[in-house]
Amino acid sequence: MRKHVASVLTVLGCVLIGAASVRADDAALLDVLRQKQVLTPQEYERLKGSELTPAQRAGLIDVLRDKGVLTKDEAAKLEPGAPVAPNAPTVAQAAAKPASLPQVGYDEGFFVRSQDGNFNLRFNGRVSSNFYFFEPNTSQVDTETIDRARLSADATFYKYFRMRLENDFAFASGLRDAFIAMTPMPEANVQIGQYKIPFSYEELLSKRYIDFVERAAVVNSTVGSTNDPSRDIGVMLYGQFVNKTLQYQLAGMNGAGQNRSDNNASKDVDFRTVVAPFTSAGPEHLRSLNVGAGVTYGVQPSDTGTSTSSIAGTTETGFTFYPAVQRNGERSRYDVSGTWFDGPFSLSSEYIQTYESRNGFGVKGSNLPGLHTDGAYVGGTWLLTGETKPYNARLHPAHALWDTNSPGWGAWEAALRYEYFKLRHGGGILANGTANPALDNRYDALVAGVNWYPNEFLRFSVNYLYGSFENAGKNMSPNPAQHSNNAVLGRAQLEF
């Protein structure tokens, strides 16, 4: 922590040395910094008895809060002229309590942590409900679902050991994350347990913070479906260099999906890297620009009987326009993505290609042509109310609904995305002598949406989706008589 606040201490020393009188507010601030071990005893004694102007003190508190030295509550209590409840202890008196007393509060989650930062326990949760409205005369019916009902706990031990548990009560097999991580240095960390595989930019985002009600069809189908789930069990090495200019993740996973033991001796190897060339230097408007690439490779066991476990083509609303087929042998996936955030604007794009073998399903054990898929999306958002678009994090509206200090109507965001997803495999003769005809289909969609954030806890989204299908035969589109369909998707979300 001392490294991160070196600049803060320089400012503090410059403005304090030589001052003559003492203010109680300044003494309280110094006491807090001493208790948090930002100041050594020698530094505390040297600075004790000095004075800051109100403007200097307010600026210093803002820097300390932004760098994580002070929580929001601590910063508010230390602001010049902050009210003190009758008979309540002063900030200086509270800081003088034994260091063994834990801190308890709320800061984007309920937390309990030790004064020295060695131990930290944080609880979060969220509930979201989705609704879907479809045009008449299709195979899909209007419905509302509970999309998420999650509780999570994150714990830190001795600063360098982390544990995370997350359960989703909306599903029977609800366990999502269950892992421990050792984080001794930014360049090399180890994670063991169940977690998201390092593949696909959009899938690695929490669904709380994606731009639309649902992820793109190519993402949902290739890394977010039941047959190819986004979470798996294994061990991962990860890290970053030069202030996150280069990031990497290398994992060895079961390849069987979440909450499942492996069903063969082979293991999947997953690798992802992200390059953000302007994070530390370069044009300010390009600081968030990054390019990522990922690959997964493994061998999947043979399906038995009529079981089908390959990738299936599924739209955002859950319609299967390309059925899963039997697979056996090599499975590989490739991903390239690019993102850019600048103030209220954001752009993101991703391309995913996959291949799955169908070995041994033909006459006399011959191989059938494999399943090939490829798809992509490109989308953008604009915060109409001017806030800065955060990456994979909560949006804090500038003027939140029901905010007593700066009331308003929250934050409003417009979003637009184009996407496509194509699946195909060649034909052949099955082992029982029946024909297995070639099959292909392509899905294109345009999604336009509006997101409303009344405050940092709530989000409401409405999307209009226009989708079209290259083949409109039986079970290849929601309405076999036409190639296109329309739908309206909505989402209501609460998180703490």
C-alpha positions in Angstrom: 0.0 0.0 0.0 2.9 2.4 0.8 4.0 2.2 -2.9 0.5 3.2 -4.1 0.3 6.3 -1.8 3.8 7.6 -2.2 2.5 10.6 -4.2 -0.2 11.2 -1.6 2.4 11.4 1.2 4.5 13.8 -0.9 1.6 16.2 -1.2 0.7 15.7 2.5 4.3 16.6 3.6 4.6 19.6 1.3 1.4 21.2 2.6 1.9 20.4 6.2 5.5 21.3 6.9 5.8 24.8 8.4 2.2 25.2 9.4 1.7 26.7 12.9 -1.6 25.8 14.3 -3.5 22.5 14.9 -6.9 21.6 13.7 -8.8 18.6 15.1 -9.9 17.5 11.6 -6.2 17.3 10.5 -5.3 15.4 13.6 -8.1 12.9 12.9 -6.9 12.4 9.4 -3.3 11.8 10.5 -4.5 9.3 13.1 -6.4 7.3 10.5 -3.4 7.2 8.2 -1.3 6.0 11.1 -3.7 3.3 12.1 -3.8 2.1 8.4 0.0 2.0 8.4 0.2 4.5 5.6 2.3 6.7 7.9 5.2 5.3 9.9 5.4 6.4 13.6 8.3 8.7 12.6 6.3 10.2 9.7 3.3 10.7 12.1 5.4 12.5 14.7 7.0 14.7 12.0 3.6 15.8 10.6 1.7 16.0 13.8 0.6 19.5 14.7 0.4 20.8 11.2 -2.5 22.3 9.3 -4.1 21.9 5.9 -6.4 24.5 4.2 -9.9 23.2 3.6 -9.3 22.9 -0.1 -6.1 21.0 0.3 -7.6 18.7 2.9 -10.7 17.9 0.7 -8.4 17.2 -2.3 -6.2 14.8 -0.3 -9.2 12.9 1.0 -10.5 12.5 -2.5 -7.1 11.0 -3.6 -7.0 8.6 -0.6 -10.6 7.4 -1.3 -9.9 6.9 -5.1 -6.7 4.9 -4.3 -8.6 2.6 -1.8 -6.8 3.9 1.3 -10.1 5.3 2.7 -13.6 3.7 2.3 -16.5 6.0 1.2 -17.8 6.1 4.8 -14.3 7.0 6.2 -13.9 9.7 3.6 -17.3 11.2 4.4 -16.5 11.3 8.1 -13.2 13.1 7.5 -14.6 15.8 5.2 -14.1 19.3 6.6 -17.2 20.2 8.6 -18.6 16.7 8.6 -21.4 16.6 11.3 -20.7 14.5 14.5 -23.6 12.9 16.3 -24.1 14.1 20.0 -22.0 12.0 22.4 -20.5 10.1 19.4 -16.7 9.4 19.4 -14.6 11.6 17.1 -12.8 10.1 14.2 -9.6 10.5 16.0 -11.0 8.6 19.0 -12.3 5.8 16.7 -9.0 5.5 15.0 -7.3 5.2 18.4 -9.2 1.9 19.1 -7.1 -1.3 19.3 -6.0 -2.4 15.8 -7.6 -5.8 16.4 -11.1 -4.4 16.1 -12.5 -5.2 12.6 -14.1 -2.7 10.2 -17.7 -3.4 9.2 -19.7 -1.6 6.6 -20.9 -1.4 3.0 -19.0 -0.5 -0.1 -20.5 -2.2 -3.2 -21.1 -5.2 -0.9 -21.2 -5.8 2.8 -17.8 -6.3 4.3 -15.9 -7.3 7.4 -12.2 -6.7 7.4 -9.2 -6.3 9.7 -7.6 -2.9 10.3 -4.3 -4.1 8.7 -6.0 -5.4 5.5 -4.8 -9.0 6.0 -8.3 -10.4 6.3 -11.3 -9.4 4.3 -14.8 -10.9 3.9 -17.3 -9.5 1.4 -20.9 -10.5 0.6 -22.8 -9.7 -2.6 -26.0 -10.8 -4.2 -28.3 -10.1 -7.2 -31.7 -11.1 -8.6 -32.8 -10.6 -12.2 -36.0 -11.4 -14.0 -36.2 -11.6 -17.8 -39.3 -11.4 -20.1 -39.7 -12.3 -23.7 -42.5 -11.3 -26.1 -42.7 -12.9 -29.6 -44.7 -12.2 -32.7 -47.8 -14.5 -33.3 -47.7 -17.8 -35.1 -44.3 -18.9 -34.0 -43.1 -21.9 -31.9 -42.1 -19.7 -29.1 -44.5 -18.4 -26.4 -44.3 -15.2 -24.3 -42.7 -15.9 -20.9 -41.0 -14.5 -17.9 -38.1 -16.2 -16.1 -36.0 -15.8 -13.0 -32.6 -15.5 -14.8 -30.4 -15.1 -11.7 -30.8 -15.4 -8.0 -27.3 -15.4 -6.6 -25.4 -14.9 -3.4 -21.6 -14.8 -3.3 -18.8 -14.5 -0.7 -15.2 -13.4 -1.3 -12.6 -13.8 1.4 -9.0 -12.7 1.6 -6.5 -14.3 4.0 -3.0 -12.9 4.7 -3.5 -10.6 1.7 -2.2 -13.2 -0.8 -4.9 -16.0 -0.5 -8.3 -15.5 -1.9 -11.5 -17.7 -1.8 -14.7 -17.3 -3.7 -18.1 -19.1 -3.4 -21.1 -18.3 -5.5 -24.5 -20.1 -5.7 -27.4 -19.5 -8.0 -30.7 -20.4 -6.4 -32.6 -20.1 -9.7 -31.2 -23.5 -10.8 -31.0 -27.0 -9.2 -27.3 -27.4 -9.8 -26.7 -23.9 -8.4 -23.0 -23.9 -7.5 -21.2 -21.5 -9.8 -17.8 -20.4 -8.5 -15.9 -22.4 -5.9 -12.1 -21.7 -6.0 -9.1 -20.6 -4.0 -6.4 -18.4 -5.5 -2.8 -17.5 -4.4 -1.8 -14.0 -5.6 1.8 -13.4 -4.5 2.7 -11.1 -7.4 0.9 -9.4 -10.3 2.9 -11.4 -12.9 2.1 -14.9 -11.6 -0.9 -16.1 -9.7 -2.6 -19.6 -9.3 -6.3 -20.4 -9.1 -7.7 -23.9 -8.3 -11.3 -25.0 -8.3 -14.4 -24.2 -10.4 -14.6 -20.9 -12.3 -15.2 -19.4 -15.8 -12.8 -20.8 -18.4 -10.5 -18.1 -19.9 -12.4 -17.8 -23.3 -14.6 -15.2 -24.9 -14.6 -11.5 -24.0 -18.4 -11.2 -23.5 -18.7 -14.5 -21.6 -16.0 -13.4 -19.1 -18.1 -10.3 -18.3 -20.6 -10.6 -15.5 -24.1 -10.7 -16.9 -24.9 -7.8 -14.6 -22.7 -5.6 -16.8 -23.3 -6.8 -20.4 -24.8 -4.2 -22.7 -27.9 -6.2 -23.7 -30.5 -8.4 -22.0 -28.7 -11.5 -23.4 -25.2 -12.3 -24.8 -24.8 -12.8 -28.5 -26.0 -16.1 -29.9 -22.5 -17.3 -30.9 -21.3 -16.7 -27.3 -24.2 -18.4 -25.7 -24.0 -21.4 -28.0 -20.2 -22.0 -28.0 -19.3 -21.3 -24.4 -22.5 -20.7 -22.4 -24.7 -23.7 -23.2 -25.5 -26.9 -21.3 -23.2 -28.9 -23.6 -20.4 -26.3 -23.6 -20.8 -24.5 -20.3 -18.7 -21.4 -19.4 -17.5 -22.9 -16.1 -15.3 -25.9 -15.6 -13.0 -27.4 -12.9 -9.2 -27.1 -13.1 -6.1 -25.1 -12.3 -5.1 -21.8 -13.9 -2.0 -19.6 -14.0 -2.6 -16.0 -14.7 -1.0 -12.6 -14.4 -0.3 -9.2 -16.0 2.7 -7.1 -16.9 3.5 -3.4 -17.2 0.4 -2.1 -15.5 -1.9 -4.5 -17.4 -0.5 -3.8 -20.8 -0.1 -7.5 -21.3 -2.4 -10.0 -19.5 -2.6 -13.8 -19.8 -4.5 -16.8 -18.5 -3.4 -20.5 -19.0 -5.6 -23.2 -17.6 -5.8 -27.0 -17.6 -9.5 -28.0 -17.2 -11.6 -31.2 -17.0 -13.5 -30.2 -20.1 -16.7 -31.7 -18.7 -18.4 -28.5 -17.5 -19.5 -27.1 -14.1 -20.3 -29.4 -11.2 -19.1 -32.5 -13.1 -16.2 -34.9 -12.7 -14.2 -35.6 -15.8 -15.5 -38.4 -18.1 -12.2 -39.2 -19.8 -8.5 -39.1 -19.2 -7.9 -36.2 -21.5 -7.8 -32.6 -20.2 -8.7 -29.3 -22.0 -6.0 -26.7 -22.4 -7.3 -23.1 -22.4 -5.3 -20.0 -23.1 -6.2 -16.3 -23.4 -4.2 -13.1 -23.7 -5.1 -9.4 -23.8 -2.9 -6.6 -25.0 -3.8 -3.0 -24.0 -1.0 -1.0 -25.6 -2.0 2.5 -24.3 -2.8 1.7 -20.7 0.3 3.3 -19.3 1.2 5.8 -22.1 -0.2 7.1 -25.3 -3.3 9.1 -26.4 -5.7 9.5 -23.5 -8.7 8.6 -25.6 -7.1 5.2 -26.4 -6.2 4.2 -22.8 -8.9 1.5 -22.6 -8.3 0.1 -26.1 -7.5 -3.6 -26.0 -7.3 -6.7 -28.2 -7.7 -10.2 -26.9 -7.3 -13.7 -28.3 -8.1 -17.1 -26.9 -8.0 -20.8 -27.7 -9.3 -24.0 -26.1 -8.3 -27.6 -27.2 -9.3 -31.0 -25.8 -10.6 -34.4 -26.7 -14.2 -35.3 -25.9 -15.4 -38.9 -25.3 -17.8 -40.7 -27.7 -21.5 -40.1 -27.4 -23.5 -43.3 -26.8 -26.7 -44.4 -28.4 -28.7 -41.3 -29.6 -27.1 -38.8 -27.2 -26.0 -35.5 -28.7 -23.6 -33.2 -27.0 -22.1 -31.0 -29.7 -22.6 -27.3 -30.0 -26.2 -26.4 -31.0 -27.3 -23.2 -32.7 -29.4 -21.3 -30.2 -30.8 -17.7 -30.4 -30.8 -15.2 -27.5 -34.4 -16.2 -26.8 -33.6 -19.9 -26.5 -34.8 -21.1 -29.9 -32.6 -23.9 -31.3 -32.2 -23.4 -35.1 -29.5 -26.0 -35.5 -29.7 -29.2 -33.5 -26.7 -30.7 -31.5 -25.1 -33.8 -33.1 -23.0 -36.7 -31.9 -19.4 -35.8 -31.3 -16.3 -37.8 -30.6 -12.6 -36.7 -30.6 -11.0 -33.3 -31.0 -12.8 -30.1 -29.9 -11.1 -26.8 -30.6 -12.4 -23.2 -30.2 -10.7 -19.9 -31.3 -11.6 -16.4 -30.3 -10.5 -12.9 -31.2 -12.0 -9.7 -29.6 -11.5 -6.0 -29.5 -12.9 -3.4 -27.1 -12.7 0.4 -26.7 -14.2 2.6 -23.9 -14.0 6.4 -24.0 -16.1 8.4 -21.7 -19.8 7.7 -22.3 -19.0 5.6 -25.4 -18.0 2.0 -25.9 -17.4 -0.4 -28.8 -16.9 -4.2 -28.7 -16.5 -6.9 -31.3 -15.7 -10.6 -31.1 -15.2 -13.5 -33.6 -15.5 -17.2 -32.5 -14.7 -20.3 -34.6 -15.1 -23.9 -33.4 -14.6 -27.4 -34.7 -15.8 -30.7 -33.2 -14.9 -34.2 -34.5 -17.4 -36.9 -35.3 -15.1 -39.9 -35.3 -16.3 -43.5 -35.6 -20.0 -42.8 -36.3 -19.8 -43.8 -40.0 -20.0 -47.2 -41.8 -17.5 -49.7 -40.3 -16.4 -47.1 -37.7 -15.4 -44.5 -40.3 -15.3 -40.8 -39.5 -18.1 -38.5 -40.4 -17.4 -34.9 -41.4 -16.9 -32.7 -38.4 -19.1 -29.8 -37.2 -17.8 -26.3 -38.1 -19.2 -23.1 -36.6 -18.2 -19.5 -36.8 -19.9 -16.3 -35.7 -19.3 -12.7 -34.6 -20.9 -9.6 -33.3 -20.1 -5.9 -33.2 -21.9 -3.5 -30.9 -21.7 -0.1 -29.2 -23.2 1.9 -26.4 -23.7 5.6 -25.5 -24.5 6.9 -22.1 -27.0 9.6 -23.0 -26.7 11.2 -19.5 -22.9 11.7 -19.8 -21.5 9.2 -17.2 -18.2 7.4 -18.0 -18.9 3.8 -19.1 -17.2 1.4 -16.6 -15.7 -1.9 -17.6 -17.3 -4.9 -16.0 -18.4 -2.9 -13.0 -21.3 -1.0 -11.6 -22.5 2.3 -13.1 -22.9 5.1 -10.7 -25.4 7.6 -12.1 -24.4 11.3 -11.8 -27.9 12.1 -10.6 -29.6 9.0 -9.1 -33.2 8.6 -8.6 -34.1 9.4 -4.9 -30.6 10.8 -4.2 -31.1 13.5 -1.6 -27.9 15.3 -2.5 -28.1 15.4 -6.3 -31.5 14.0 -7.3 -32.3 13.1 -10.9 -33.7 10.4 -13.2 -30.6 8.1 -13.1 -28.5 7.2 -16.1 -29.8 6.3 -19.5 -27.9 4.3 -22.2 -28.6 3.4 -25.8 -27.1 0.2 -27.3 -27.0 -1.4 -30.8 -25.5 -4.7 -32.0 -25.3 -6.8 -35.2 -24.4 -10.5 -35.0 -24.3 -13.7 -37.0 -23.8 -17.4 -36.2 -23.4 -20.2 -38.8 -23.2 -24.0 -38.3 -22.6 -26.7 -40.8 -21.4 -30.3 -41.2 -21.1 -32.7 -44.2 -23.2 -35.7 -44.9 -22.4 -39.4 -44.8 -23.7 -42.9 -44.0 -24.2 -43.9 -40.4 -23.0 -47.2 -39.0 -26.6 -48.6 -39.2 -26.7 -47.8 -42.9 -29.0 -44.8 -42.7 -28.1 -41.6 -44.4 -26.8 -38.6 -42.4 -27.5 -35.7 -44.7 -25.4 -32.5 -44.7 -26.9 -29.7 -42.7 -26.2 -26.0 -42.4 -28.0 -22.9 -41.2 -27.1 -19.3 -40.5 -28.7 -16.8 -38.0 -28.3 -13.0 -38.4 -29.7 -10.6 -35.9 -29.9 -6.9 -35.1 -30.6 -5.8 -31.5 -31.4 -2.3 -30.4 -31.8 -1.5 -26.7 -32.2 1.0 -23.9 -30.8 0.6 -20.4 -32.0 2.6 -17.4 -30.0 2.8 -14.2 -32.1 4.6 -11.6 -29.2 4.2 -9.1 -26.2 1.9 -8.6 -28.4 -1.0 -7.4 -31.0 -1.1 -10.1 -31.1 -1.7 -13.8 -34.0 -2.0 -16.3 -33.4 -3.0 -19.9 -35.6 -3.3 -23.0 -34.3 -4.8 -26.3 -35.9 -5.1 -29.8 -34.6 -8.1 -31.7 -34.9 -8.7 -35.4 -33.6 -12.2 -36.4 -33.4 -14.0 -39.8 -32.6 -17.6 -40.7 -30.9 -18.8 -43.9 -32.9 -22.0 -43.9 -36.6 -21.8 -42.8 -37.5 -25.4 -42.9 -39.1 -27.4 -40.1 -37.4 -26.6 -36.7 -34.9 -24.3 -38.5 -36.8 -21.1 -37.7 -39.6 -20.2 -35.2 -42.0 -20.0 -38.1 -41.3 -22.4 -40.9 -43.3 -20.2 -43.3 -40.9 -17.3 -43.0 -37.2 -16.6 -42.6 -37.4 -13.8 -40.1 -39.0 -13.0 -36.8 -39.3 -10.2 -34.2 -39.1 -10.2 -30.4 -38.9 -7.9 -27.5 -36.7 -8.8 -24.5 -36.7 -7.1 -21.1 -34.8 -7.4 -17.9 -35.2 -6.1 -14.3 -32.1 -6.4 -12.0 -31.3 -5.6 -8.4 -27.8 -6.1 -6.9 -26.1 -5.3 -3.7 
